[in-house]
Every structure is written in structure tokens, then in C-alpha cells.
Amino acid sequence: MKAKRDELVRGRADALRAYSKAMDAMEMTKLYTDAEQAALKEADEHFRRAVELEESYLKELPRVVMSRCPFDHQPLYRTFDPFGLDGPWWRGDASPEEPVACRHFLVLDGALSFNGRPAQAGSFEVRPGPQVPFVIPRLLEKEGVKAVVSMLAMENGYVAYPVAYFAERRPPPQELTATWGRTLYLYETQLGETSWRVASEVRDFELDPWLTSGKLLWTSGNGDAMRLKQGTDCPHAGLRGERRPAVLEGDRVWFDVPHGGQ
């Protein structure tokens, strides 16, 4: 799977570079000439190829068990790229087709630890979150909402901490937030109107009070063997690491200004 994934990622990057080169060539030609039209056609072909390769990449990615619902105990399967941050799954506007989740599922958030490895992404900006797990108090304070924190070891040595939110009764869509790694929250209101907002939430990294209250659960095991646990003996709480959300591009890494609750 990794070999196929890497081939698609490289092919997409090559197609985008060829697209940029063709667009540069077009800008160097005279307007309304055959040369301009030829360069535009070439650029269009490269861009379509990049889109096709990205679609194939997203379809080829594994659908892994990220969490388990605390209400009906159904596993939550989501698309995930465990091989590295150079894959476009980690891009802020990626929208893979996801498996159907149980009716209680609300949204998936997460954190990512580099686990002592070099921080490395692709040629686009990646926002994988802070390096230690957290919760969004605004969501957990809602009646009937619970969160589950899990751990996934990535193939490149990084460690991911998915945090999934579930509810007995689903809040209005405008009260939710963007999924993990996405920069905008796009939603449709109950009146059928499409709206959006920047994904910006207060985070709380002190997990013990939420674990004690029963609003936060955790999992042990992986895949279908993943099991829900309760209590303050959660191995994902109290971890050391950067609490500011990371931003990566290539081998550059910087951090967002933290929101409240840091």
C-alpha cells in the first residue's frame, strides 16, 4: 500500500510542477496567439492529471478505526494517511469520501506528536494540531456530548492522537467545528443554507477533570480490537509536548498563536 501511495504522491507533485512550468511559459508568450493557447492547453492537462492522481490517492488510503462510539460501541472508520505528512490527506482543504459513521458521531479532531523525529511535510501547508491531546470545552460542555481520545502509531514514527466527539442527540451543525487538519468549517444549516467559518477553537489540555466527569473516555488496542476505557488512568493524559498548533511546509515548522486554555 505504501509503494502505491508514494507513487501517487510523487506523480501528483510532478504534475503540479509541470502545471506551474506551463503557466510560466504561457505568461511569457504574446496574448491571443497559438503559443499562448498551446501553453494553456498543456497547463490544463497537467492540472487535470494532478486532480486525477489526488483522487486515486484518496481512494487508495486505508480506512482505519479511529475511535469507538461511547453510546453504541460501534467503531469509527475514517480515511487516514499513516505514512507521512507529504500526502494531500493532510492538506487543509482535503475532502476524502468517508465511510458511514454511526448516528452519534459529530466530528473528529486530533493532535500529532513528531515523537522525536524531524518535522517534515510536503510542498503545501499542513496543520496537524498540537503535539499532545486536548479537548474542545465548547463541545464537551453541551448536554449529551462525549469525546474519546485514542492513539495511532504512524508508519513514519509519528504518533497521532485522534479525538472524536459523539452525542446522544446531534447539536445543530453550526455549533460543531472543522475536522482534524482542516482550516475551514463548511456546513449546511437546518434551513439548507451553506455557510463557513475559520476553524479556531479554545483547547483544554488538562484532561483529568474531563476523564473524572465521564465526558471524556479513552481507548486501548488498535483496529477492531480497540476498546473503550474510563477513568483517570488514561495513558494519553498528561503527556509532554508542544501545546501550540504546528504548521509545516517542507522541512519548515512554526506554531500558531495559542488560543485560550493552553
C-alpha positions, -999 to 999 in steps of 0.1 A, spaced: 0 0 0 28 24 9 45 19 -25 13 27 -44 6 57 -22 41 71 -27 39 67 -64 6 86 -65 20 114 -42 51 118 -64 31 117 -96 8 144 -83 37 166 -72 53 161 -107 21 171 -124 17 202 -103 53 212 -111 47 207 -148 15 228 -145 34 257 -129 61 255 -156 34 256 -184 17 285 -167 50 304 -165 56 296 -202 21 310 -211 29 342 -193 60 346 -215 40 344 -247 21 371 -265 -16 374 -258 -42 357 -281 -15 337 -300 -13 300 -309 17 297 -285 -4 311 -256 -32 286 -264 -8 257 -266 7 266 -232 -27 270 -217 -38 236 -230 -6 219 -217 -12 235 -183 -48 224 -182 -37 188 -190 -12 188 -162 -37 202 -137 -63 176 -146 -37 149 -142 -28 162 -107 -65 161 -97 -69 126 -110 -39 114 -91 -51 130 -59 -85 113 -63 -68 80 -68 -45 86 -38 -75 94 -15 -93 63 -27 -63 41 -20 -57 53 15 -67 29 43 -99 34 63 -88 28 98 -106 25 132 -100 59 147 -123 56 177 -153 38 192 -187 53 200 -194 56 237 -232 51 231 -235 21 208 -198 10 208 -196 10 170 -161 15 156 -155 48 138 -137 43 105 -121 73 88 -97 78 59 -62 83 71 -26 87 57 -3 70 82 28 72 60 37 108 62 26 145 60 35 148 24 3 132 13 -26 156 4 -49 140 30 -31 164 54 -38 195 32 -62 220 48 -89 217 21 -88 179 15 -122 162 14 -119 124 11 -151 104 9 -156 89 43 -173 56 54 -207 60 70 -204 66 108 -229 58 135 -257 83 141 -239 96 173 -207 107 156 -202 145 154 -166 154 144 -130 141 145 -102 163 158 -67 154 168 -31 160 178 2 148 163 35 142 180 66 140 159 79 116 186 115 129 183 116 126 145 122 155 122 92 175 113 86 170 75 57 177 53 50 182 15 51 213 -6 18 226 8 9 239 43 -1 212 68 -18 218 102 -18 186 122 -26 203 155 -6 204 188 17 176 198 -4 164 228 -41 155 230 -67 181 240 -104 186 241 -127 215 230 -146 226 261 -173 243 240 -183 210 225 -180 189 257 -200 213 277 -230 206 256 -256 182 270 -251 146 260 -218 152 242 -188 129 250 -153 127 235 -130 97 230 -92 101 228 -72 74 210 -36 68 198 -24 57 164 12 49 156 21 62 122 44 43 98 70 72 97 74 71 135 50 100 144 22 93 169 -14 106 162 -40 112 188 -75 113 173 -101 129 195 -137 120 183 -169 137 196 -202 119 199 -237 128 212 -269 112 221 -287 140 203 -269 158 175 -264 196 180 -272 219 151 -244 218 125 -235 255 131 -225 245 166 -198 220 155 -163 225 142 -139 216 114 -125 181 112 -88 174 120 -63 192 99 -89 213 80 -86 251 81 -123 260 74 -155 246 87 -181 243 59 -216 233 69 -252 234 59 -277 249 84 -310 233 92 -326 258 68 -304 244 40 -281 275 38 -244 269 32 -220 287 55 -185 286 68 -161 299 94 -124 296 102 -116 267 124 -104 284 156 -112 268 190 -102 271 226 -84 239 236 -80 224 271 -50 201 276 -59 193 312 -77 160 306 -81 146 341 -112 167 350 -129 156 318 -120 120 325 -133 122 360 -166 137 349 -171 108 324 -173 133 295 -140 120 281 -132 84 275 -101 67 260 -93 36 241 -67 8 242 -58 -15 214 -60 -9 177 -83 -17 148 -112 -39 156 -96 -48 190 -99 -11 201 -118 -10 234 -133 19 253 -120 28 288 -130 52 315 -111 67 344 -81 89 351 -55 62 344 -56 73 307 -22 69 291 -29 98 267 -33 124 295 -5 145 310 18 140 280 47 164 275 49 182 242 42 214 223 7 227 230 7 253 202 -8 240 169 20 232 145 22 244 109 45 227 84 56 232 49 85 211 36 111 210 64 99 242 79 78 242 111 63 270 130 35 274 155 2 292 156 -6 317 184 -23 296 210 -59 301 219 -73 301 255 -70 271 277 -33 265 268 
